[in-house]
Amino acid sequence: MNTSENISASDPTAAERKQDHIQLAFQSQVESMHIDRRFSYEPLLSAHPTGDLSPFSFLGKTLRTPIWVSSMTGGTEKAFQINSNLARACRQFGMGMGLGSCRSLLYGNERLQDFDFRNIIGNDLPFYANIGIAQLEILQQQNAFQKIDELTDKLQADGIIIHVNPLQEWLQPEGDKITQAPIDTIRRFLDTTTQKVIIKEVGQGFGKESLRALMQLPVEAIEFAAHGGTNFSKMELLRGDQQKLEVYRQIAQIGHSAEEMVSIFNELKEELGDKVQCQQYIISGGVKHFLDGYYLTEKINAVAVYGQASGLLKYAEQSYEVLEQYLTYQAEGLKLAKAFFKVR
Ligand SMILES: Cc1cc2nc3c(=O)[nH]c(=O)nc-3n(C[C@H](O)[C@H](O)[C@H](O)COP(=O)(O)O)c2cc1C
């Protein structure tokens, strides 16, 4: 065998690869002004990652991937398929899932199948029901908080997510009016319930004073649902008339990004010390990339996962296989990040 035969036997794709490199070199230029300065790159200190991500405890269960399926839709035929793909992915990757608003199930079981995924996700992972603050307020007025227990029972859910969405309700053509401060409704509910409770926004996040109040409540977790991704003020305006959209569209630009909320949280944690009761956080809202999720979960001074709604929806509505591939890439990317990218 001569030398060139030797090389092609040990590395059979070498010639093709070298040809690709020459062809792609000019398309592969990057500019240093776009360097991602959130990370320091440390190529010397780790081997390539092998094996799985490390399991960890969250909401009383064990997760294998630090991603949360943020609450999405229910109540339509398409939602059934989407949710069923998401629940299946949770089981495969060891993730937790929040359901979309289960309001329709408070008063009947017609759409139960759109939400009834405990059997798919299994008992070992967190699975939470969801209602809006306006519904909770109505239940309070009716002295009917027990309906939340009935809801979580019928879904075999671990607890309830309350979404606090005054802007959405205000801008939604058929929205409900909120007649007392959400923090009061939440406090009253927490005084009487034994449920595990998660509080979230729906895509504008929480400012410092709201976060301060929430962190001091005995809630299981807070989900940021921050500004920077899906925005329900904008969505409701798009459903309404053109003039209303023109007058109110700027409202969609108000809120707090996940990054800002992490730094507000860290400040508050220092300031509040032992007064902080909530110990677990879901960083979500505009988390489009695993590097964002990795950065934010490393940066926050608490136990946290990152959540995605629209990011997962995009793949979950196509097929299970596409969703599975997306999550596989994210999990592999997280392992790579842990090995080589240090958060600054
Ligand atoms: C199609 C869709 C439906 C949603 N429905 C709900 C809901 O019923 N309850 C809720 O708490 N949040 C709901 N959300 C808000 C998400 O949970 C999340 O807070 C928000 O979309 C921001 O995350 P993202 O930027 O990753 O999409 C929904 C989001 C989407 C995209």
The ligand as a Gaussian input file, in Angstrom:
#p B3LYP/6-31G(d) Opt

LIG

0 1
 C      -49.990000      29.115000      21.930000
 C      -49.712000      29.561000      23.333000
 C      -50.688000      29.411000      24.297000
 C      -50.455000      29.832000      25.610000
 N      -51.402000      29.624000      26.551000
 C      -51.114000      29.875000      27.861000
 C      -52.034000      29.504000      28.877000
 O      -53.116000      28.978000      28.614000
 N      -51.690000      29.743000      30.179000
 C      -50.485000      30.316000      30.507000
 O      -50.181000      30.461000      31.690000
 N      -49.624000      30.718000      29.553000
 C      -49.901000      30.496000      28.248000
 N      -48.990000      30.835000      27.271000
 C      -47.813000      31.640000      27.655000
 C      -46.558000      30.808000      27.814000
 O      -46.664000      29.908000      28.889000
 C      -45.303000      31.667000      28.017000
 O      -45.380000      32.317000      29.272000
 C      -45.116000      32.708000      26.947000
 O      -45.488000      32.178000      25.707000
 C      -43.682000      33.189000      26.846000
 O      -42.818000      32.126000      26.507000
 P      -42.138000      31.978000      25.046000
 O      -41.501000      33.295000      24.754000
 O      -41.176000      30.847000      25.210000
 O      -43.229000      31.660000      24.078000
 C      -49.207000      30.435000      25.950000
 C      -48.232000      30.570000      24.958000
 C      -48.462000      30.151000      23.671000
 C      -47.371000      30.319000      22.651000

